[in-house]
Amino acid sequence: MPEKTDTPPLDFSPVVERLSAEFAGVHPRATVIRCVDAARHGAQEVTGLATLDLVERVARQHLQVLAMAFAERNSPFPA
């Protein structure tokens, strides 16, 4: 189990801003915030650390997968 530390949580708003801009027109800001939060919690649970870089990479992958799933679901062509 990851060790608890007394370090204050990082401010993830720059990550939210970058990913919101990157996925504008694809995902609403609320979805980006949920993915960043989920990535932060997952990283903290698995590694004990939730760095900005790691959280951004994981959240970006989640957002890309969601976009692909949404596109497939709305495709006029059956899979």
Rosetta blueprint (number, residue, H / E / L):
1 M L
2 P L
3 E L
4 K L
5 T L
6 D L
7 T L
8 P L
9 P L
10 L L
11 D L
12 F L
13 S H
14 P H
15 V H
16 V H
17 E H
18 R H
19 L H
20 S H
21 A H
22 E H
23 F L
24 A L
25 G L
26 V L
27 H L
28 P L
29 R H
30 A H
31 T H
32 V H
33 I H
34 R H
35 C H
36 V H
37 D H
38 A H
39 A H
40 R H
41 H H
42 G H
43 A H
44 Q H
45 E H
46 V H
47 T H
48 G L
49 L L
50 A L
51 T L
52 L H
53 D H
54 L H
55 V H
56 E H
57 R H
58 V H
59 A H
60 R H
61 Q H
62 H H
63 L H
64 Q H
65 V H
66 L H
67 A H
68 M H
69 A H
70 F H
71 A H
72 E H
73 R H
74 N L
75 S L
76 P L
77 F L
78 P L
79 A L
